[in-house]
Amino acid sequence: MAQNKRARYDYHIEDTWEAGLVLTGTEVKSLRAGRASLVDGYARVKDGEVWLEGVHIPEYLQGTWTNHAPRRPRKLLLHKREIGRIIAKTKEPGLTIVPLSLYFKDGKAKVEIALARGKKTYDKRQAIAKREAGREMERARSARMRARTGGRV
């Protein structure tokens, strides 16, 4: 339904979890319509519970006065052991919890969250340079293959 491609660019992903979401009816209908944005989202641990904040699920167009607030905090459903692990790991400086994707599994809304460490600017430049070098190698390989086979690949 929704992917957070920016998270993989901005962060080193260290660990991932799949969590359920507590949603209202109009949120589910809006998600089924394929409308959500994870770009500004993050998760926070508060009172032994994990909350997803900053995720934008727009109001349902056919909704009435029962419509939801687009950026309200949403509770994540995780096992107590997983929450304990997340709490222990987020005590480390520089680590945060970001949502990677939002999807339906067996009719239930799920979110994939990740424990992530922010990348430095030079790390991002290195990732871009590595990707470009890989593309260039692939272009050269396909050009060499075309030359060898007389234009047939």
C-alpha positions, -999 to 999 in steps of 0.1 A, spaced: 0 0 0 26 25 11 64 23 10 89 46 28 117 46 2 132 77 19 139 57 51 163 33 33 181 63 19 184 83 51 190 54 76 210 23 81 184 -4 89 195 -25 118 164 -46 128 128 -49 115 95 -60 131 60 -65 117 33 -48 138 -5 -46 137 -22 -12 137 -52 -1 158 -73 18 132 -108 32 129 -132 22 101 -126 53 79 -88 48 82 -91 12 69 -113 24 40 -88 51 31 -60 26 33 -78 2 10 -82 30 -15 -43 31 -15 -39 65 1 -12 68 28 22 85 33 49 72 56 75 99 48 73 119 80 64 89 102 83 76 132 74 54 162 77 63 199 76 42 230 53 57 256 41 39 288 52 5 277 34 8 243 46 17 209 28 45 190 32 53 153 32 91 148 34 114 118 20 89 93 -6 106 71 -37 86 62 -60 111 45 -97 114 54 -120 90 37 -138 109 9 -172 93 16 -168 96 53 -192 116 75 -187 133 108 -171 100 120 -140 107 99 -106 104 115 -78 130 120 -52 124 92 -20 125 114 -33 111 147 -10 88 168 -18 51 161 -11 23 185 11 -5 173 3 -41 183 34 -60 193 43 -88 217 56 -77 251 90 -93 244 93 -73 212 84 -41 229 110 -49 256 137 -54 229 127 -22 212 129 -2 244 163 -17 252 177 -9 217 163 26 215 181 36 247 213 36 225 220 71 212 214 77 175 188 50 170 152 57 160 122 36 149 109 44 114 81 28 94 92 11 62 60 -1 47 22 -4 53 2 -33 39 -26 -57 44 -19 -93 54 -49 -117 58 -72 -87 59 -54 -69 87 -34 -37 84 3 -42 92 32 -19 93 69 -29 90 89 -9 115 127 -8 116 153 2 142 175 26 122 206 47 126 208 80 106 233 81 77 258 108 73 259 129 41 290 111 29 273 77 34 245 89 11 270 100 -15 288 66 -13 255 48 -18 247 69 -49 282 64 -63 280 26 -57 245 24 -74 258 45 -104 289 22 -108 267 -9 -108 245 6 -135 275 16 -156 289 -19 -153 256 -34 -164 255 -10 -194 290 -20 -204 282 -57 -200 250 -55 -221 269 -34 -248 297 -60 -249 271 -88 -252 253 -70 -280 286 -65 -299 295 -102 -294 261 -115 -307 258 -90 -335 230 -69 -319 209 -99 -306 207 -101 -269 
